[in-house]
Amino acid sequence: MVDVVEVVSELRASNFINSERSSTGRVVKDLNSGHFKCQVDARVDGVDEPDGNYQTADEAINALVAFWRACDRALEMCAVWEFRKI
């Protein structure tokens, strides 16, 4: 079965510690399961991406914001961004 998602929200985070880069993330709704998921275009070494199946878009947005805050803390210790296409 083909996986189809609806992009519910697109967010951007910027002004990270020790970095001039920004990161884009999306909250998507899986049309097969109805669950909400997060997609990110960049990650920081040592920080786990939000990978849950969330019941609401707000839960997924909160997970994405928590992920970026964790990235900011890791960058304070000189970690490195790893960018990829989403």
C-alpha positions, 0 to 999 in steps of 0.5 A: 500500500502506498503511504500518503501523508497530508502536510498539516503544519510546517515550522521553522526554527532558527537562532540556534546556539553556535550555528547560523542555520535554521531547520524546517520541520513538518507535522504530517497526518498519515492518511492510512492510520490517521496518526500524526508524525514529524519530519525534519530536514536536519538533525544534530548528532546525538539527538533522537528525532521525534519518531512517535505516532501522535494522536493530535497535531498539537502533540506532534508540534510539541514533540518537534519543538522539544526536538529543536530545544534538545538540538540547541542544547547539543549545539552548545557543546559544539555538536554538528548539524546533519542536513538532508531532504525531507 
